[in-house]
Amino acid sequence: MRGPVLILLLLGSALAGGGSLPWRSLTPAGAWTPSPARRAPPPCPALTLPPDWEVRASVLADVTGDSTPECVLAVWRPWRDWRTAQWNTRPTPIQGNRDARGYSSHVAVLRPLGGGRYREVWVGSALFQPVATLTVLPGGTLATLETTYAAPGAPAHALSLWHWTGFGFRLDRRAPTLAREVHPDALGRPAVR
């Protein structure tokens, strides 16, 4: 109970003109603690992406564990159903995963090739919990801040940690929080504010 009360007090202070929220780090035990210094991973190089992609966040990091950094992007783009939907009469599970404009949230993993070119390593389906922003922690853990399709510009309501499986990501942990930014802290933990 103490955590939600602290978050509400901090948010109230920020909204009342008390400045921005302080940085907090998630400990391995699941507690929020004041954050040590943060280390933002480098951004991706400029890529020539499809014109209908809205990139909300990008980071250059080895998220696949192959010792070569990839561009990991939080992308919003026009919603598309799965290709296999043409052979199925039932709706797919991603039918509602889009905002009022018809855009859906995706995580994309791209290998930069230079000169704005890239190779797609993986681009996920329309996410159930849209990603507002993301980062990659040391060791390749993907950290995302999740929002909703109803209010994609509102502060995120959860921090989620993911690991690469070889084809996509597996959810390791989800922690409720109220935040707009995420970076690794000096100890390699996710830090939010």
C-alpha positions in Angstrom: 0.0 0.0 0.0 2.9 2.3 0.7 4.1 2.3 -2.9 0.8 3.5 -4.5 0.4 6.2 -1.9 3.9 7.5 -2.6 3.3 7.5 -6.3 0.0 9.4 -5.8 1.8 12.0 -3.5 4.6 12.4 -6.0 2.2 12.8 -8.9 0.1 15.3 -7.0 3.2 17.3 -6.3 4.3 17.3 -9.9 0.8 18.3 -11.2 0.6 21.1 -8.6 3.7 22.7 -9.9 6.2 20.8 -7.8 8.4 19.8 -10.8 8.8 16.5 -12.5 8.6 13.2 -10.8 11.9 11.9 -9.3 13.7 9.0 -10.9 12.9 5.6 -9.2 14.5 2.3 -9.8 12.9 -1.2 -9.6 14.9 -3.5 -7.3 15.1 -7.2 -8.0 12.7 -7.7 -5.0 10.1 -5.5 -6.8 10.4 -2.4 -4.6 10.7 1.1 -6.0 13.7 3.0 -4.6 15.3 6.4 -5.4 17.4 6.0 -8.5 21.1 6.3 -8.8 22.4 8.0 -12.0 21.0 6.9 -15.3 22.8 5.8 -18.4 20.8 6.1 -21.6 21.7 3.7 -24.3 22.7 5.3 -27.6 19.9 6.1 -30.1 19.6 4.3 -33.4 21.3 5.7 -36.5 19.0 7.4 -39.0 17.0 4.7 -40.9 14.8 5.1 -43.9 11.6 3.7 -42.5 8.1 3.3 -44.0 6.5 6.8 -44.1 3.5 5.6 -42.0 5.6 4.5 -39.1 5.6 6.8 -36.1 8.7 6.0 -34.0 8.0 6.9 -30.4 11.4 5.6 -29.0 14.5 4.0 -30.4 17.6 2.5 -28.9 20.7 0.9 -30.3 21.5 -2.2 -28.2 22.1 -6.0 -28.5 18.7 -7.2 -27.6 19.0 -10.6 -29.4 22.2 -11.7 -27.6 24.2 -12.2 -30.9 26.8 -9.6 -30.0 25.6 -7.2 -32.7 23.5 -4.2 -31.8 20.1 -3.8 -33.2 17.7 -0.8 -33.5 14.9 -1.5 -31.1 11.9 0.7 -31.9 8.6 1.5 -30.3 6.5 2.0 -33.5 2.9 3.1 -34.1 1.6 2.3 -37.6 -1.8 1.7 -39.3 -3.3 -1.5 -37.9 -3.1 -4.6 -40.0 -4.5 -8.0 -39.2 -2.5 -11.1 -39.3 -1.9 -12.5 -42.8 -3.4 -15.8 -41.6 -6.8 -14.1 -40.9 -7.7 -14.5 -44.6 -8.1 -18.3 -44.0 -10.0 -18.0 -40.7 -13.6 -17.1 -40.2 -13.1 -16.1 -36.5 -11.7 -12.7 -35.5 -8.0 -12.7 -34.6 -7.0 -11.8 -31.0 -5.5 -8.5 -32.2 -8.8 -7.0 -33.6 -9.1 -4.4 -30.8 -5.4 -3.5 -30.6 -5.6 0.0 -32.1 -6.3 3.6 -31.2 -9.1 5.9 -32.4 -7.0 6.7 -35.5 -6.6 3.1 -36.4 -2.9 2.9 -35.4 -1.5 0.0 -33.4 1.7 -0.2 -31.3 4.5 -2.6 -32.2 8.1 -3.3 -31.1 10.5 -3.6 -34.0 14.0 -5.1 -34.0 16.0 -3.9 -37.0 19.6 -4.5 -38.0 21.1 -1.2 -39.3 23.2 -1.7 -42.5 24.4 1.9 -43.1 23.1 4.6 -45.4 19.7 4.5 -43.8 19.2 0.8 -44.9 18.2 -2.0 -42.5 17.2 -5.6 -42.3 14.1 -6.6 -40.3 15.1 -9.0 -37.6 11.6 -9.0 -36.1 8.5 -6.8 -36.0 5.8 -7.9 -33.6 2.1 -8.0 -34.0 -0.2 -5.2 -32.7 0.4 -5.2 -29.0 -2.4 -5.6 -26.5 -0.7 -3.2 -24.1 0.7 -0.4 -26.3 4.3 0.8 -25.7 4.8 4.5 -24.9 8.6 4.2 -24.7 11.3 1.7 -24.3 15.0 1.1 -23.5 17.3 -1.9 -23.3 19.1 -2.8 -20.0 22.6 -4.2 -19.8 22.4 -7.9 -20.7 19.7 -7.3 -23.3 16.5 -7.0 -21.2 13.9 -4.9 -23.0 12.1 -2.5 -20.7 8.9 -0.9 -21.9 6.4 1.6 -20.4 2.9 0.5 -21.3 -0.1 2.8 -21.9 -3.6 2.2 -23.3 -5.1 2.6 -26.8 -7.8 4.8 -25.2 -5.3 7.4 -23.9 -1.9 6.7 -25.6 -0.5 10.1 -24.6 -1.3 9.6 -20.9 1.5 8.5 -18.5 2.3 4.8 -18.7 0.6 2.6 -16.1 3.1 -0.3 -16.1 6.8 -1.1 -16.6 7.3 -4.4 -18.3 10.6 -6.4 -18.7 11.1 -8.8 -21.6 13.7 -11.2 -22.8 14.4 -12.3 -26.4 13.4 -15.9 -27.2 14.9 -16.3 -30.7 11.6 -15.2 -32.3 10.0 -12.5 -30.2 10.0 -11.6 -26.6 8.8 -13.3 -23.4 7.4 -11.3 -20.6 9.5 -11.7 -17.4 7.9 -9.1 -15.1 5.3 -6.3 -15.1 5.3 -3.7 -12.3 2.6 -1.0 -11.9 4.0 2.5 -12.0 3.1 5.9 -13.3 5.8 7.2 -15.6 6.7 8.8 -18.9 10.5 7.9 -19.2 12.6 4.8 -18.7 16.4 4.3 -18.7 18.8 1.9 -17.2 20.2 3.1 -13.9 23.9 3.0 -12.9 23.3 -0.5 -11.5 21.6 -1.8 -14.8 18.1 -1.8 -13.2 15.1 -0.1 -14.9 14.6 3.5 -13.7 11.5 5.5 -14.4 10.0 8.9 -13.8 
